[in-house]
């Protein structure tokens, strides 16, 4: 970070200026070296997910909290995406969501979270991840919120390698919640028109369907 400022009449939120992070957003230059990307993502989240102090911020829009608080209207969104032909197996995707919602909640300390890991906020170079940007939603809570990125960002077949490398290893309940976060986030990204910083709806829907098989 090179400078920072507080909210004012000119700009209503705190702001920072950071050094340039080289690379291309993953929505423009997807990962092609899956194994290395899985290791890099796991190392980043292992380093980030540390207990946060009591005064650290809670997430906006329910990030880091229970699934239901972040994805109101999930059933309606799923029905709309299915009607558009974006979800090949809506019953299976709904089963992932229901299983995640029924999983035990996070019982550990509130951890630091990025809170907004999607393809436009992760940079690639040479086929693998090289940087993460947009820490404007940095918050604390359940690591499942960030662990969903494995299904959203990585190619098929790389999710298991990510979870093997991430430390400490996630318990079954956390993985169940993370899959729900992946499906919910895929639904949100799928509502953004192509060309506005995330993948088109069809690509996102494929990630949602992939989350059920991991």
TASULPE-V677097 format. One record per residue. N is the residue number from 1. RES is the residue in one letter. OMEGA is omega as a letter, one per 20 degrees, with the letter a starting at -180 (none if undefined). D_CENTER is the distance of its C-alpha to the mean C-alpha in whole Angstrom. Layout:
n={N;N}
res={RES;RES}
omega={OMEGA;OMEGA}
d_center={D_CENTER;D_CENTER}
This chain:
n={1;2;3;4;5;6;7;8;9;10;11;12;13;14;15;16;17;18;19;20;21;22;23;24;25;26;27;28;29;30;31;32;33;34;35;36;37;38;39;40;41;42;43;44;45;46;47;48;49;50;51;52;53;54;55;56;57;58;59;60;61;62;63;64;65;66;67;68;69;70;71;72;73;74;75;76;77;78;79;80;81;82;83;84;85;86;87;88;89;90;91;92;93;94;95;96;97;98;99;100;101;102;103;104;105;106;107;108;109;110;111;112;113;114;115;116;117;118;119;120;121;122;123;124;125;126;127;128;129;130;131;132;133;134;135;136;137;138;139;140;141;142;143;144;145;146;147;148;149;150;151;152;153;154;155;156;157;158;159;160;161;162;163;164;165;166;167;168;169;170;171;172;173;174;175;176;177;178;179;180;181;182;183;184;185;186;187;188;189;190;191;192;193;194;195;196;197;198;199;200;201;202;203;204;205;206;207;208;209;210;211;212;213;214}
res={X;X;X;X;X;X;X;X;X;X;X;X;X;X;X;X;X;X;X;X;X;X;X;X;X;X;X;X;X;X;X;X;X;X;X;X;X;X;X;X;X;X;X;X;X;X;X;X;X;X;X;X;X;X;X;X;X;X;X;X;X;X;X;X;X;X;X;X;X;X;X;X;X;X;X;X;X;X;X;X;X;X;X;X;X;X;X;X;X;X;X;X;X;X;X;X;X;X;X;X;X;X;X;X;X;X;X;X;X;X;X;X;X;X;X;X;X;X;X;X;X;X;X;X;X;X;X;X;X;X;X;X;X;X;X;X;X;X;X;X;X;X;X;X;X;X;X;X;X;X;X;X;X;X;X;X;X;X;X;X;X;X;X;X;X;X;X;X;X;X;X;X;X;X;X;X;X;X;X;X;X;X;X;X;X;X;X;X;X;X;X;X;X;X;X;X;X;X;X;X;X;X;X;X;X;X;X;X;X;X;X;X;X;X}
omega={a;r;a;r;r;r;a;r;a;r;a;a;r;a;r;r;a;r;a;r;a;r;r;r;a;r;r;a;a;r;r;r;a;a;a;r;r;r;a;r;r;r;r;a;r;r;a;a;r;r;a;r;a;a;r;a;r;a;r;r;r;a;a;r;r;a;a;a;a;a;r;a;a;a;r;r;r;r;a;r;r;r;r;a;a;a;a;a;a;r;r;r;r;r;r;a;a;r;r;a;a;a;r;a;r;a;a;r;r;a;r;a;r;r;a;a;r;a;r;a;r;a;r;r;r;r;r;a;r;a;r;a;r;r;a;r;r;a;a;r;a;a;r;r;r;a;r;a;r;r;a;a;a;r;r;r;a;a;a;r;r;a;r;a;a;a;i;a;a;r;a;a;r;r;r;r;a;r;r;r;r;r;r;r;r;r;a;a;a;r;r;a;r;r;a;r;r;a;r;a;a;r;r;r;r;r;r;r;r;a;a;a;a;none}
d_center={23;27;27;26;27;27;27;30;32;31;27;26;23;23;23;22;24;22;23;22;20;21;19;18;15;13;13;17;17;15;16;19;19;17;19;19;15;14;16;15;11;13;15;13;11;15;16;14;14;17;19;19;22;23;23;20;18;16;13;14;14;13;10;11;13;15;13;16;16;13;13;17;19;17;20;21;18;18;22;22;19;22;25;23;23;19;19;22;22;21;22;20;17;18;20;16;15;19;18;15;17;20;18;20;18;17;20;20;20;17;15;14;10;8;7;6;4;5;9;11;10;10;14;16;20;22;19;17;15;17;15;12;13;13;13;14;12;12;13;14;14;12;10;9;6;5;7;5;4;8;8;7;8;11;14;16;18;16;13;16;17;14;14;18;17;15;17;18;18;16;18;18;17;14;13;14;12;9;10;11;7;7;10;10;7;9;12;11;10;13;15;15;18;18;19;17;14;12;13;16;16;17;15;12;14;15;12;12;15;14;12;16;18;16}
